[in-house]
Structure formats: structure tokens, C-alpha cells
Amino acid sequence: MGATIAGTVLTGLASAPERVGGIFRRRFPTVAVTGMTGVGKTRLADRLSRRTSGEGVAEVGSATMERRTRRGRRLHGFRFLVVPGDNAATRLGALDEVFHDEPVDGVIHVVANGYATPRRTAGTTGTATATREQLLAAELEDWAITSHRIASMAVRRDRPVWLVIAVTKTDLYADELDEVLDYYSPGSGSPFAAKLDELRALAGGAKLSVDVLPVSAEGGDRSSAVSAKRAAAMVDALAVRLAQLSGHV
């Protein structure tokens, strides 16, 4: 009997780190923040993690994965992993990390309705330029790459994966917001929605939940179509939805 008790104790001690890790993961799930260069991924992660504008400001096209943590009440929060948007080796490595090596619990994919900040070609100077049509095409290409990674992760998981399409920079098209949200929504027939529907088919409807939410990480100056209060409310609504999806509320 003594040997049996000792064995039980040893088994419990051996599994303790795994149980503690599971509890921490539930309380602080990891969230991949994806999207093409210039859509405002890092800025949104800063707002979600309650960083001030002067902290950790990254240039457009950061080539390294940014990490942010949101700490809330009752020992709950999120760990955000901001995947580089530039098509570089560091981006591919970051995609492998968040979708294969250490799969995340959820994904925020950031889009900007063709209003991403263009990035200069490596080695050039001056202001970068690109048409809205070019930026929408680049956004769609980026989504095709990311959506396949999400599908591959979802089919390997034994629990559902959640995805939030964060439609950002809404202060630039506030009067067209309903139409823009429809463009990014499942079943709308848009090019983006077609790839989203394909993702849901590949992953399985029960394996993937999809939300589409407007966000404005900026706003508040006199010329902005979105007030500071409304911009903050959008970020807060996204945070509440993340908490719901993660089982925190």
C-alpha cells in the first residue's frame, strides 16, 4: 500500500507542471494578430494591451514578431503575438510558430479595406505609393496565405478555433462601414468572403467560429470621422468578444 501511495504522489507531482500550464493557458490564451504590412496590427495590439502611444511603437513593416500582454481582473488576460506582415523569412518563421510549433488559441486577422499604409521597397527612400486596388489585391493575397495556415491548424485541434476579422482604420470610411463589414463577412460573395468560406469548408464548420468587428485604433482629432470615445468603444467591444470566445465571461 505504501508503494501504491508513493506512486500516486509521484505521478501527481510529475503531471503538476502540465496542469499548471493548462490553467495558465486558459487564463492567458495566446492570440495571433495577422494581416498584411501597414494595416495597424501592432497599434491594435497596443490598444488591446493598454499600452500608451509612446510605448513600443514599431515602424510600418516590422520584420520581427511583436509580443504584447493584456492583464485583466480575476487573473485573466491574453498574450498577443503580432506576426510580421512583410513577406520575409521572419514572417514565415512566425507563421510556423503560431500555427504549427505552438498553436495559438485564437486569431485576430486585421484588414483595412484597401487603406493599409504602403511600405517602401527595400533600399529605396521617399514616400511609398500604391493604389487602393493594389492594396486590396495585396490584402487578399496575404489572406490566402494566412487562411490556409489557420485551416491546417484547425483540423489538427481537438477543440474549436476562433477567428476575428478586425476591420480597422474605420475612421477613413465611416460612412461606408456597413458595406465594408459585409465585404469581409462569410457568405457575402466578395473575393475575401469566398476565401473565408473556403477556409470554413476546409476546417469544418464546427471547428472554426468567425466574427467580423469594426475597429479604429486611431480617432479623436477634429478631422477624424470617429471620435476618441467611439474608437475606444470599438476596441473595448473587441476585447469583450475575445473574453467571451476564451470563456473568461
C-alpha positions in Angstrom: 0.0 0.0 0.0 2.9 2.3 0.8 4.3 1.8 -2.7 0.9 2.5 -4.2 0.6 5.8 -2.3 4.1 6.8 -3.2 3.5 6.0 -6.9 0.3 8.1 -6.9 2.1 11.0 -5.3 5.0 10.8 -7.8 2.5 10.7 -10.7 0.7 13.7 -9.3 4.0 15.7 -9.0 5.1 14.7 -12.5 1.8 16.0 -14.0 1.7 19.1 -11.9 3.6 21.4 -14.3 1.4 20.3 -17.2 -1.8 21.0 -15.2 -0.4 24.4 -14.1 0.5 25.2 -17.7 -3.0 24.3 -18.8 -4.6 26.6 -16.2 -2.3 29.4 -17.3 -3.2 28.8 -20.9 -6.9 29.0 -20.2 -6.4 32.2 -18.2 -4.0 33.8 -20.7 -4.7 32.3 -24.1 -2.4 33.1 -26.9 -3.8 35.2 -29.8 -2.1 35.5 -33.2 -2.5 39.0 -34.7 -2.1 38.6 -38.5 -2.5 40.8 -41.6 -0.5 42.5 -44.3 2.0 45.2 -43.7 0.6 48.6 -42.8 -2.9 47.6 -41.6 -2.1 48.6 -38.0 -1.6 45.2 -36.3 0.9 46.5 -33.7 -1.1 49.6 -33.0 -4.2 47.5 -32.4 -2.3 45.1 -30.1 -1.0 48.1 -28.2 -4.6 49.4 -27.7 -5.8 45.9 -26.6 -2.9 45.6 -24.1 -3.5 49.1 -22.9 -0.1 50.5 -23.9 0.3 54.2 -24.3 1.1 55.5 -27.8 4.7 56.2 -26.8 5.5 52.6 -25.8 6.8 50.1 -28.3 5.8 52.0 -31.4 7.0 50.0 -34.4 7.7 51.3 -37.9 5.5 50.1 -40.7 6.6 46.7 -41.8 8.3 45.4 -38.7 10.3 42.3 -39.5 10.1 40.8 -36.0 7.2 39.2 -34.1 5.9 41.7 -31.6 4.6 40.4 -28.2 2.0 42.1 -26.0 0.2 41.0 -22.9 -3.2 42.2 -21.7 -3.8 41.7 -18.0 -7.3 42.0 -16.7 -9.2 41.4 -13.4 -9.5 38.0 -11.8 -6.1 36.9 -13.2 -7.4 36.7 -16.8 -5.8 38.2 -19.9 -4.3 37.5 -23.3 -0.9 37.1 -24.9 -0.8 38.7 -28.3 1.7 37.6 -30.9 1.9 40.1 -33.8 3.1 38.3 -36.9 5.2 40.4 -39.3 3.3 41.4 -42.4 6.2 41.6 -44.8 6.9 38.6 -47.0 10.2 37.7 -45.4 11.8 34.7 -43.8 11.0 36.1 -40.4 7.3 36.2 -41.3 7.3 32.6 -42.5 9.0 31.6 -39.3 6.5 33.5 -37.2 3.6 31.9 -39.1 5.1 28.4 -38.4 5.4 29.3 -34.7 1.9 30.5 -34.1 0.1 27.9 -36.3 2.3 24.8 -36.1 5.0 24.8 -33.5 3.0 26.3 -30.6 -0.6 26.6 -32.0 -2.4 29.7 -30.7 -5.9 29.6 -29.2 -7.4 32.3 -31.5 -6.6 34.6 -34.3 -7.3 38.3 -35.0 -6.8 38.9 -38.7 -6.5 42.7 -39.4 -7.8 44.2 -42.6 -8.1 47.8 -43.7 -10.4 48.0 -46.7 -7.5 48.9 -49.0 -6.2 51.7 -46.7 -3.1 50.0 -45.5 -0.1 52.2 -45.2 2.2 51.4 -48.2 5.7 50.3 -47.5 8.7 51.4 -49.4 10.6 48.8 -51.4 13.8 47.7 -49.7 16.7 50.1 -50.4 14.5 53.0 -51.6 13.8 56.3 -50.0 10.8 58.7 -50.1 7.1 58.1 -49.6 5.7 54.8 -50.7 2.7 54.9 -53.0 0.1 52.3 -54.0 -3.5 52.5 -55.3 -6.3 51.2 -53.2 -6.9 48.5 -55.8 -3.3 47.3 -55.4 -3.6 47.3 -51.6 -6.9 45.3 -51.7 -5.2 42.8 -54.0 -2.2 42.5 -51.7 -4.6 42.1 -48.7 -6.4 39.3 -50.5 -3.1 37.5 -51.3 -2.0 37.8 -47.7 -5.3 36.4 -46.5 -5.0 33.4 -48.8 -1.7 32.5 -47.2 -2.9 33.0 -43.7 -6.2 31.3 -44.1 -4.5 28.1 -45.3 -2.3 28.1 -42.2 -5.4 28.6 -40.0 -7.2 25.7 -41.7 -4.2 23.4 -41.2 -4.1 24.3 -37.5 -7.8 23.9 -37.0 -8.0 20.3 -38.5 -5.3 19.2 -36.0 -7.1 20.6 -33.0 -9.5 18.7 -30.7 -11.3 21.9 -29.8 -12.7 24.7 -31.9 -10.5 27.6 -33.0 -11.9 31.1 -33.2 -11.2 33.8 -35.7 -12.0 37.6 -35.5 -11.7 39.6 -38.7 -10.8 43.1 -37.3 -11.8 45.7 -39.9 -9.6 48.6 -38.9 -9.0 52.2 -39.9 -12.7 52.7 -39.9 -12.3 56.5 -39.4 -11.3 56.6 -43.1 -14.6 55.2 -44.4 -17.1 55.7 -41.5 -20.0 56.4 -43.9 -19.5 53.0 -45.7 -18.9 50.9 -42.7 -21.9 48.5 -43.2 -20.9 47.8 -46.8 -17.3 47.2 -45.8 -18.2 44.8 -43.0 -20.4 42.9 -45.4 -17.4 42.6 -47.8 -15.4 40.8 -45.1 -18.3 38.6 -43.8 -18.9 34.9 -44.7 -21.3 34.3 -47.5 -21.3 37.8 -48.9 -19.9 36.7 -52.2 -16.9 39.1 -52.2 -13.4 37.8 -53.1 -12.4 38.0 -49.5 -15.6 36.2 -48.3 -15.0 33.4 -50.9 -11.6 32.6 -49.4 -13.2 32.8 -45.9 -15.9 30.4 -47.0 -13.2 28.1 -48.4 -11.4 28.2 -45.0 -14.6 27.2 -43.2 -15.1 24.3 -45.6 -11.6 23.1 -45.1 -11.6 23.5 -41.3 -15.1 22.3 -40.8 -17.9 24.5 -39.6 -17.8 23.1 -36.0 -14.1 23.7 -35.8 -14.0 27.4 -36.6 -16.0 30.3 -35.4 -15.8 33.6 -37.3 -16.6 37.2 -36.1 -16.3 40.4 -38.1 -15.8 43.5 -36.0 -15.0 47.2 -36.8 -12.0 48.7 -35.1 -10.4 52.1 -35.0 -7.1 52.2 -33.2 -6.9 55.9 -34.0 -9.5 58.6 -34.0 -10.3 61.6 -31.8 -8.8 64.6 -33.6 -11.0 67.3 -35.1 -10.7 66.0 -38.6 -11.5 62.4 -37.7 -14.9 60.8 -38.6 -14.6 58.6 -35.5 -14.4 60.3 -32.1 -11.9 59.1 -29.4 -14.9 57.8 -27.4 -16.2 55.7 -30.3 -12.8 54.4 -31.2 -12.2 53.3 -27.6 -15.7 51.7 -27.6 -14.7 49.6 -30.7 -11.5 48.4 -29.1 -13.4 47.6 -25.9 -16.1 45.7 -27.8 -13.3 43.6 -29.4 -11.8 42.9 -26.0 -15.2 41.8 -24.7 -15.7 39.4 -27.6 -12.2 37.9 -27.0 -13.1 37.3 -23.4 -16.3 35.6 -24.5 -14.6 33.4 -27.0 -12.0 32.5 -24.4 -14.5 31.6 -21.8 -13.5 34.4 -19.4 -17.0 35.7 -19.1 
